[in-house]
Amino acid sequence: MRHLFPVVASAVFATLLWPAVPVVGGQRSEHNPHWAQWRGPDGQGIATGTYQDTWSDTEHVAWKTEIPGRGHSSPIVWGNRIFLTTSLEGKHVPGRTAPDHLGFDMRPGYLNPDSTAVDYDYALQVLAVDATTGKILWRDTSYDGPMYDNRHRMNTYASASVVTDGTMVYASFEAHGFYAYTVDGELKWQVDLGHVAKAGLGPGTSPVLYKSLVILQVDQEMGAESRIIAFDRQTGAEVWRAERNNRRSWATPVLVSSGSGASARVDLVASGAEAVVAYDPDTGRERWRTEGTRSHPIPSFVQSHGLVFASAGNGAKVLLALRPDATDDASRIAWRYNKGTAYVTSPIAVGHYLYVFSDSGITTCLDARTGEIVYVGGRVPVPATFRASAVSFDDKILMTSEDGDTFVLRAGPTHDILRTNSLNEPIWASPALANGTIYIRGEKHLFAIK
């Protein structure tokens, strides 16, 4: 069942497509006007311009809006609109069981001890919020019914972030469909992705845009039926499909440019436990592969100084610096580091430095070019656990904990926590920064910090 809440006037839509660039002191602001995908411009978590770096639950909060249900998807911003997904628990259906999960236990009905059961219906929704006022402009139920698989107790069924080009919004709910909406909330097309199981741990991979395509990595279980699929943005027609032998992953693929002149190209690089693989984003043809992350591929890629960094931290601690333009597999790995990586949170690269965070926020700073250790063991001032990925602006790095504290780390060769800002609400989603405002999704509210 689908429920479409009222949409805004078409005049606002025109403003959305061509958002005004803020003017500060007679000069054009350097703020990025959009945060159009997971981790913002180029998927790297880096914002341009200066943002507020001090706040509390009462200070510098321009507005806060209650978001129904639960979701860990990050706010996605285009001009004056913010897009989110959420999941609302419905009726209890006793006796419903998830599929058997290969690699854990073959007993029928076995439940991973870290997972919840699938004995509730859920409504999976896409929302649009006015970026200036916090008003919910529209809310549509993409799917309403039973869940195919269970999820990790700390995950949600709405953890993949949407992606937008300012005209359309694309939302993945994996086993419960892939959906394309106009920015006004009209459903244009939907695609059935089939059964998607990830060991009962739930969804997390976000779609990416390339030319006329929207591309989605759909890895599952022990590699059976894993694939990357490219769809036509306008129609939802499948353009290409690359079958994969990689088991379940949650990392979002990244577009990487390399070479110059006639040798210039763009690779779609996808993480995996067995292998990191690069594809031609126009055709899906495999271009190169190298060793994988071994443990769960959850953190997203980072790019810096011509290198691409893949990491994982569930069990094995792995950080690989890869050369996308290497001419042979033997020289693909530029350097590696096997400490300090996180289970969920992604690294971030600022200037010459690559910052890697553990689950408890212990920071390691490496020279992105060489892998040389700059410092290790940087700690936040209070015990914390992190699931949100760091973002950066103006040589500051924002590390947001599950407790709702954002620690402002000075980017540079020494570890320096400048201040701690608390919203007094648990946070799992990564912040978004656009048009001079920081948008933070808490457990129950969306906050605008300005």
C-alpha positions in Angstrom: 0.0 0.0 0.0 1.3 3.4 -0.9 0.5 6.7 0.9 1.6 9.9 -0.8 1.6 13.0 1.5 0.9 16.5 -0.1 3.6 17.8 -2.4 4.8 21.4 -2.6 4.1 23.9 -5.4 5.9 23.7 -8.7 7.5 27.0 -8.1 9.6 25.4 -5.3 10.6 22.7 -7.8 12.0 25.3 -10.1 14.0 26.7 -7.2 15.2 23.2 -6.4 16.6 22.6 -9.8 18.5 25.8 -9.9 19.3 26.7 -6.2 20.5 30.2 -5.5 24.2 30.4 -4.6 24.5 32.2 -1.3 26.2 35.6 -1.4 28.4 36.5 1.6 29.9 40.0 1.8 29.2 40.6 -1.9 31.2 37.4 -2.8 29.8 34.1 -3.9 30.0 31.5 -1.1 32.2 28.5 -1.6 29.6 26.2 0.1 28.7 23.1 -1.9 25.0 23.6 -2.7 24.2 19.9 -2.7 25.0 16.7 -0.7 23.5 14.5 -3.4 24.7 11.1 -2.4 26.1 9.0 0.4 29.1 11.0 1.8 28.4 14.0 -0.4 30.3 15.3 -3.4 32.3 12.4 -5.0 31.3 10.2 -2.0 34.3 11.5 0.0 32.6 13.2 3.0 34.3 16.6 2.2 32.3 19.9 2.2 33.5 23.2 0.9 33.1 26.5 2.8 32.9 27.2 6.5 30.2 25.7 8.8 29.2 26.0 12.4 31.6 24.0 14.6 29.9 24.7 18.0 26.4 23.6 19.0 24.2 21.9 21.6 20.6 20.7 21.6 19.6 24.3 22.2 22.4 26.3 20.6 22.7 26.9 16.9 19.8 24.5 16.1 18.0 26.3 13.3 15.2 23.6 13.5 14.6 20.0 14.4 11.9 17.8 12.9 10.6 14.5 14.2 11.2 11.7 11.7 8.7 8.8 12.0 10.0 5.3 12.4 13.7 4.2 12.3 16.4 4.7 9.7 20.1 5.1 9.5 20.2 6.5 6.0 22.0 9.9 5.9 20.3 13.1 4.9 20.7 13.7 1.1 20.4 17.4 0.1 19.6 19.1 -3.2 19.1 22.8 -2.9 16.2 23.4 -0.6 15.2 19.8 -0.1 16.4 16.9 2.1 15.6 13.3 1.3 15.6 10.4 3.7 14.2 6.9 4.1 12.6 5.3 7.2 11.0 2.1 8.3 7.9 1.8 10.5 7.2 -1.4 12.5 3.8 -2.8 11.8 1.8 -5.8 13.0 3.4 -8.8 14.7 3.2 -12.1 12.7 4.2 -14.9 15.1 6.1 -17.8 13.6 7.5 -16.1 10.6 11.1 -17.1 9.9 14.0 -15.8 7.8 15.8 -17.8 5.1 18.7 -20.1 6.1 21.9 -18.2 6.1 24.8 -19.9 4.4 28.1 -19.6 6.3 26.4 -19.3 9.7 24.3 -22.4 10.3 22.3 -24.7 8.1 19.6 -25.5 10.6 16.1 -24.3 9.4 15.0 -21.1 11.2 18.5 -20.5 12.7 18.8 -16.9 13.9 22.2 -15.1 14.0 22.5 -14.1 17.7 23.2 -10.5 16.6 20.0 -10.4 14.5 16.4 -9.7 15.2 13.5 -11.9 14.0 11.4 -11.1 10.9 8.1 -11.6 12.7 6.9 -8.0 12.1 5.6 -6.2 9.1 7.3 -2.9 8.1 6.3 0.1 6.0 9.4 1.4 4.1 9.1 5.0 3.2 10.9 7.9 1.4 10.6 11.4 2.8 11.3 14.9 1.6 12.0 17.7 4.1 12.2 21.5 3.5 15.8 22.4 4.2 14.9 25.9 5.4 12.0 25.1 7.8 12.3 21.4 8.5 8.7 20.8 7.3 8.0 17.4 5.9 6.9 18.1 2.3 6.0 14.6 1.3 6.2 11.0 2.6 5.5 8.0 0.4 5.3 4.3 1.4 7.3 2.3 -1.1 6.6 -1.1 0.5 4.4 -2.3 3.2 4.4 -5.9 4.4 6.7 -8.7 5.6 10.5 -8.5 5.6 12.3 -11.2 3.6 15.2 -11.4 5.9 16.1 -10.4 9.5 18.6 -7.6 10.3 21.3 -6.8 12.8 19.8 -5.6 16.1 21.6 -2.2 15.6 20.7 -1.9 11.9 17.4 -0.8 10.3 15.5 -1.7 7.1 16.1 1.9 5.9 19.9 2.2 6.2 20.9 2.8 2.5 21.0 6.5 1.6 19.2 7.7 -1.5 20.9 9.5 -4.4 19.5 12.4 -6.4 20.3 14.4 -9.5 17.9 17.2 -8.6 15.1 15.8 -10.8 14.8 12.2 -9.5 15.4 10.5 -6.2 16.5 6.8 -6.1 16.0 4.6 -3.1 17.0 1.0 -2.5 15.3 -1.3 0.0 17.1 -4.3 -1.5 14.8 -7.3 -1.2 11.8 -5.0 -1.1 12.6 -3.1 -4.3 14.4 -0.2 -5.9 12.4 2.9 -6.4 12.6 6.1 -8.5 10.6 9.2 -7.4 10.5 12.7 -8.8 11.6 15.3 -6.3 7.9 16.1 -5.8 7.2 12.5 -4.6 5.7 10.9 -7.8 6.8 7.3 -8.1 8.1 7.0 -11.7 9.3 3.4 -11.7 10.2 0.5 -9.4 12.3 -2.6 -9.9 12.1 -6.0 -8.1 15.6 -7.0 -7.1 14.6 -10.4 -6.0 15.6 -12.1 -2.8 18.5 -10.4 -1.1 19.9 -12.0 2.1 23.0 -10.8 4.0 23.4 -13.2 6.9 20.5 -11.6 8.7 22.4 -8.3 9.1 20.3 -6.1 7.0 20.8 -3.5 4.2 23.3 -0.7 3.8 24.6 -0.2 0.2 23.6 3.0 -1.4 23.1 3.6 -5.2 25.4 5.9 -7.3 24.8 7.9 -10.4 26.9 7.8 -13.6 25.8 9.6 -16.8 22.3 8.3 -17.6 22.6 5.4 -15.3 21.9 4.6 -11.6 24.1 1.8 -10.4 23.4 -0.5 -7.4 25.7 -3.1 -5.9 23.7 -6.1 -4.7 26.0 -8.6 -3.0 24.5 -11.3 -0.7 25.2 -14.4 1.3 28.3 -16.4 0.2 28.4 -15.0 -3.3 25.4 -16.7 -4.8 23.5 -14.3 -7.0 25.7 -11.3 -6.1 25.8 -8.7 -8.8 26.1 -5.0 -9.8 23.2 -3.7 -11.9 23.0 -0.5 -13.9 19.5 0.9 -14.7 18.4 3.7 -17.0 17.6 6.6 -14.8 14.5 7.6 -16.6 12.8 4.2 -17.2 14.3 1.7 -14.8 15.3 -0.6 -17.7 18.3 -2.7 -16.9 21.3 -1.5 -19.1 23.9 -4.0 -17.8 24.6 -6.5 -15.1 27.9 -7.8 -13.8 27.7 -11.1 -12.0 30.0 -11.3 -8.9 31.4 -14.1 -6.8 31.8 -11.9 -3.8 29.9 -12.6 -0.6 27.7 -10.1 1.2 28.9 -6.5 1.4 27.5 -3.2 2.6 30.1 -0.8 1.1 28.9 1.7 -1.6 31.0 1.5 -4.8 32.9 4.6 -5.9 33.7 6.2 -9.3 37.4 6.8 -9.8 39.0 8.9 -12.5 42.5 8.0 -13.6 44.9 8.7 -16.5 44.9 11.7 -18.8 44.3 12.5 -22.5 43.6 9.4 -24.6 44.2 7.2 -21.6 41.8 8.9 -19.3 39.0 6.7 -17.9 36.5 6.3 -15.1 36.3 3.0 -13.1 33.5 1.9 -10.9 35.3 0.3 -8.0 33.4 -2.2 -5.7 34.6 -3.5 -2.4 34.5 -7.2 -1.4 35.9 -9.6 1.1 37.3 -11.9 -1.7 38.4 -9.1 -4.1 38.2 -5.4 -4.8 37.0 -5.2 -8.5 36.9 -2.3 -10.9 34.3 -2.2 -13.7 33.7 -0.1 -16.8 30.7 1.9 -15.6 29.4 2.2 -19.2 29.3 -1.6 -19.9 29.9 -3.5 -16.6 33.0 -5.1 -18.1 35.6 -6.0 -15.5 38.8 -4.0 -15.8 40.9 -5.1 -12.9 40.8 -6.9 -9.5 43.0 -7.2 -6.5 42.8 -8.8 -3.1 39.8 -8.0 -1.0 39.2 -6.8 2.5 38.8 -10.3 4.0 36.3 -9.3 6.7 32.9 -7.6 6.1 33.2 -4.9 3.5 31.2 -2.1 5.2 33.3 1.1 5.2 33.2 3.1 1.9 36.2 3.9 -0.3 38.3 7.1 0.0 40.3 8.7 -2.8 43.4 10.8 -2.4 46.6 11.5 -4.4 45.7 9.1 -7.1 45.1 6.2 -4.7 41.9 4.5 -3.7 41.6 3.2 -0.1 39.6 0.1 0.8 39.1 -0.9 4.4 37.4 -3.3 6.8 37.5 -4.0 10.5 35.3 -6.9 11.5 37.9 -9.4 12.7 40.7 -8.7 10.3 41.9 -5.1 10.3 42.6 -4.2 6.7 43.5 -1.0 4.9 44.6 -1.2 1.2 46.0 1.7 -0.8 45.3 0.8 -4.5 46.6 2.3 -7.7 43.7 2.4 -10.2 46.0 3.1 -13.1 48.5 0.3 -12.4 49.5 -1.5 -15.5 49.7 -4.9 -13.8 48.2 -6.7 -10.8 51.6 -6.9 -9.0 51.8 -3.2 -8.6 48.1 -2.6 -7.8 48.7 -2.3 -4.1 50.7 0.8 -3.3 50.8 0.1 0.5 48.8 -1.5 3.3 48.2 -1.0 6.9 46.6 -3.6 9.2 45.6 -1.8 12.4 43.0 0.6 13.7 40.2 0.2 11.1 36.5 0.1 12.0 33.7 -2.3 11.5 31.4 0.3 10.1 32.8 3.8 9.9 34.7 4.9 6.8 38.1 6.6 6.7 38.5 10.2 5.5 41.3 12.0 3.6 42.1 15.6 4.2 45.1 17.2 2.4 48.0 14.8 2.6 46.6 12.9 5.5 44.3 9.8 5.7 42.4 9.4 9.0 41.4 5.9 10.1 39.0 5.4 13.0 38.3 2.4 15.2 34.9 1.6 16.5 35.7 3.5 19.7 37.0 6.5 17.8 40.7 5.9 18.3 42.3 7.8 15.4 45.2 6.8 13.3 46.7 9.4 10.9 48.7 8.2 7.9 50.4 9.9 5.1 48.0 9.2 2.3 50.8 9.1 -0.3 53.1 6.6 1.4 51.2 5.0 4.3 53.8 6.4 6.8 52.4 6.7 10.3 51.9 10.3 11.3 50.3 9.5 14.7 48.4 6.7 16.4 46.2 6.3 19.4 44.3 9.7 19.2 41.4 9.4 21.6 38.1 11.3 22.1 37.7 12.8 25.6 34.9 10.4 26.7 34.3 6.7 26.0 32.2 6.3 22.8 31.2 4.0 20.1 31.0 5.2 16.4 28.8 4.0 13.5 28.5 7.3 11.6 31.3 8.1 9.2 33.3 11.3 9.6 32.8 14.4 7.5 35.1 17.4 7.0 35.1 21.1 6.2 37.7 23.9 6.6 40.4 21.6 8.0 38.1 20.3 10.7 36.8 16.7 11.0 33.5 15.9 12.6 33.3 12.5 14.4 29.8 11.7 15.6 29.2 9.0 18.2 26.2 6.8 18.9 25.6 8.9 22.1 25.0 11.9 19.9 28.3 13.7 20.6 30.2 15.2 17.7 33.9 15.7 18.4 35.6 18.3 16.3 39.0 17.1 15.3 41.6 19.5 13.9 42.9 18.1 10.6 46.7 18.0 10.6 49.7 16.0 11.9 48.8 16.2 15.6 45.7 14.9 17.3 43.7 17.8 18.7 40.0 17.6 19.7 38.8 21.2 19.5 35.4 20.8 21.2 32.6 18.4 21.9 29.0 19.2 20.7 26.1 17.1 22.0 22.5 16.8 20.7 21.5 14.4 23.5 20.0 12.0 21.1 21.6 8.7 19.8 23.0 9.1 16.2 24.0 6.4 13.7 23.6 8.2 10.4 26.4 10.2 8.9 26.0 14.0 8.8 25.4 16.0 5.6 26.7 19.5 4.9 25.3 21.8 2.3 24.6 25.5 1.8 26.2 26.4 5.1 24.1 24.1 7.2 25.0 20.8 8.9 22.1 18.2 8.8 22.3 15.5 11.4 19.8 12.6 11.7 19.3 11.4 15.2 17.3 8.4 16.5 14.1 10.4 16.4 14.8 13.8 14.9 16.5 15.6 11.9 18.5 18.6 13.1 19.7 21.6 11.1 22.8 23.2 12.6 23.6 26.7 11.5 
